[in-house]
Amino acid sequence: MRGRDDGSFVEFVAERGNALLRTAILMCHSRHDAEDALQSALEKAYRHWDRLEPDTDPEPYVRRILVNLLISRARRWRVLREIQVARMPEVPTTAPTHEVELRGTLVDELRRLGPRQRAVLVLRYWEDLSELQTAELLGCSVGTVKSQASRGLARLRERIDVTMTPMGR
C-alpha cells in the first residue's frame, strides 16, 4: 500500500503544529528550546512519512517522537550539568550597545539626584575614593558620606529599575 505524500505532511504541520508546540513548551524550559525540539521531531517524522498508512492518524506517532526527543535531551542536559570542569566557562557578555545604553541611563539618573548625593556617588564609585577621602574632599563627616551614598544608591536603584522594566523585562 502506498504511504503519505509531502502535501499531507504540510497539511498535518499546519493543522497540528501548534498543539505539538504546546506539548513541547510544557516539557521544556523555554519556548526557544521547545521550537528546536519540535523542529527536530518533525524532521524525523518527515523522513519516515511515506511509510505511514494514509488512513491512520499520524499525530500519536509524531507526538511520541517529540516526547522521546525531549526526554532524551533532558537526560543529556542533566548529565552535562553534572560534569565537573577544571576551569569555569567564559561568561557571556552583553552587546556593547547595551553597556552604552545603560551608562547613558545611569548618567541621566545621576543628574536627577541632588548635588550632594551625586558628588558622593561619583567620588565614591566612579573615582574610587574611600569614604574618608570623599568626606575630606566634600568637607563633611564620614557618616554623611555613608548616608548620602546609601540614599543616592537607593534612589538610583528605584529609578533605574522603573525605567529599565518596560524595555528589558
C-alpha positions as CSV (number, residue, x, y, z in Angstrom):
1,M,0.0,0.0,0.0
2,R,1.2,3.5,-0.9
3,G,2.1,5.8,2.0
4,R,1.6,9.5,2.6
5,D,2.9,12.3,0.4
6,D,4.6,15.7,1.1
7,G,1.3,17.6,0.8
8,S,-0.2,15.6,3.7
9,F,2.9,16.4,5.8
10,V,2.5,20.1,5.2
11,E,-1.2,19.8,6.0
12,F,-0.5,17.9,9.2
13,V,2.0,20.5,10.4
14,A,-0.4,23.4,9.6
15,E,-3.2,21.6,11.5
16,R,-1.4,20.1,14.5
17,G,1.8,22.1,14.7
18,N,0.5,24.5,17.4
19,A,-0.8,21.6,19.6
20,L,2.6,19.8,19.3
21,L,4.4,23.1,20.2
22,R,2.3,23.5,23.3
23,T,3.3,20.0,24.4
24,A,6.9,20.8,23.8
25,I,6.7,24.1,25.7
26,L,5.2,22.4,28.7
27,M,8.1,19.9,28.7
28,C,10.9,22.5,28.1
29,H,12.5,25.3,29.9
30,S,11.9,27.9,27.2
31,R,9.9,28.4,24.1
32,H,13.1,28.5,22.0
33,D,14.1,25.0,23.2
34,A,10.6,23.8,22.5
35,E,10.6,25.2,19.0
36,D,14.0,23.5,18.4
37,A,12.8,20.2,19.7
38,L,9.6,20.3,17.6
39,Q,11.6,21.1,14.5
40,S,13.9,18.1,15.2
41,A,10.8,15.8,15.8
42,L,9.1,17.0,12.6
43,E,12.3,16.4,10.7
44,K,12.5,12.8,12.0
45,A,8.8,12.2,11.2
46,Y,9.2,13.6,7.7
47,R,12.0,11.2,6.9
48,H,9.6,8.3,7.6
49,W,6.4,10.0,6.5
50,D,5.9,7.9,3.4
51,R,5.9,4.7,5.5
52,L,2.8,5.7,7.5
53,E,-0.6,4.4,6.4
54,P,-2.7,7.1,4.7
55,D,-5.8,6.3,6.7
56,T,-4.2,6.4,10.2
57,D,-3.8,9.5,12.4
58,P,-0.1,10.5,12.4
59,E,-0.3,12.7,15.5
60,P,0.4,9.9,18.1
61,Y,3.5,8.9,16.0
62,V,4.9,12.4,15.8
63,R,4.0,13.2,19.4
64,R,5.9,10.1,20.6
65,I,8.9,11.2,18.6
66,L,8.7,14.6,20.2
67,V,8.3,13.3,23.8
68,N,11.1,10.8,23.3
69,L,13.4,13.5,22.0
70,L,12.6,15.8,24.9
71,I,13.2,13.1,27.5
72,S,16.5,12.2,25.8
73,R,17.5,15.9,25.8
74,A,16.6,16.3,29.4
75,R,18.7,13.3,30.4
76,R,21.6,14.6,28.3
77,W,21.4,18.1,29.9
78,R,21.3,16.6,33.4
79,V,24.5,14.6,32.7
80,L,26.1,17.7,31.1
81,R,25.3,19.8,34.2
82,E,26.9,17.3,36.4
83,I,30.3,17.2,34.6
84,Q,33.0,18.9,36.6
85,V,35.2,21.4,34.8
86,A,38.7,22.4,35.8
87,R,38.1,26.0,34.7
88,M,34.9,28.0,34.7
89,P,33.5,28.6,31.2
90,E,33.6,32.1,29.8
91,V,30.8,34.4,31.0
92,P,28.8,35.6,28.0
93,T,29.0,39.3,27.6
94,T,26.2,41.7,26.6
95,A,26.3,43.7,23.5
96,P,28.5,46.9,23.7
97,T,25.4,48.9,22.8
98,H,23.7,47.7,25.9
99,E,26.5,48.9,28.1
100,V,26.4,52.3,26.4
101,E,22.7,52.5,26.8
102,L,22.9,51.5,30.5
103,R,25.7,54.0,31.1
104,G,23.6,56.8,29.5
105,T,20.7,55.9,31.7
106,L,22.9,55.9,34.8
107,V,24.3,59.3,33.9
108,D,20.8,60.7,33.3
109,E,19.6,59.4,36.6
110,L,22.7,60.7,38.4
111,R,21.9,64.2,37.0
112,R,18.4,63.9,38.6
113,L,19.9,63.5,42.1
114,G,20.7,66.4,44.4
115,P,24.2,67.8,44.0
116,R,25.5,66.3,47.3
117,Q,24.3,62.8,46.6
118,R,25.6,63.0,43.1
119,A,29.0,64.2,44.3
120,V,29.2,61.4,46.9
121,L,28.3,58.7,44.4
122,V,30.7,60.0,41.7
123,L,33.6,60.3,44.1
124,R,33.0,57.0,45.9
125,Y,32.1,54.7,43.0
126,W,33.5,56.3,39.8
127,E,36.6,57.9,41.2
128,D,37.0,55.1,43.6
129,L,37.8,57.3,46.6
130,S,37.4,55.9,50.2
131,E,34.7,57.2,52.5
132,L,37.3,59.2,54.4
133,Q,38.8,60.8,51.2
134,T,35.3,61.7,50.0
135,A,34.4,63.2,53.3
136,E,37.6,65.3,53.4
137,L,37.1,66.4,49.8
138,L,33.5,67.5,50.4
139,G,34.2,68.9,53.9
140,C,31.7,66.7,55.8
141,S,31.8,63.7,58.1
142,V,32.2,60.1,57.1
143,G,28.7,59.4,58.4
144,T,27.3,62.0,56.0
145,V,29.1,60.3,53.1
146,K,27.7,56.9,54.1
147,S,24.2,58.2,54.5
148,Q,24.3,60.2,51.2
149,A,25.7,57.2,49.4
150,S,23.1,54.9,50.8
151,R,20.2,57.2,49.9
152,G,21.6,58.1,46.5
153,L,22.1,54.4,45.6
154,A,18.6,53.6,46.8
155,R,17.1,56.3,44.6
156,L,19.2,55.2,41.6
157,R,18.1,51.6,42.0
158,E,14.5,52.7,42.3
159,R,14.6,55.0,39.3
160,I,16.7,52.7,37.0
161,D,14.5,49.7,37.9
162,V,11.4,51.7,36.9
163,T,13.0,53.0,33.7
164,M,14.5,49.7,32.6
165,T,11.5,47.5,33.4
166,P,9.4,48.1,30.3
167,M,12.4,47.6,27.9
168,G,14.3,44.7,29.3
169,R,11.9,42.7,31.5
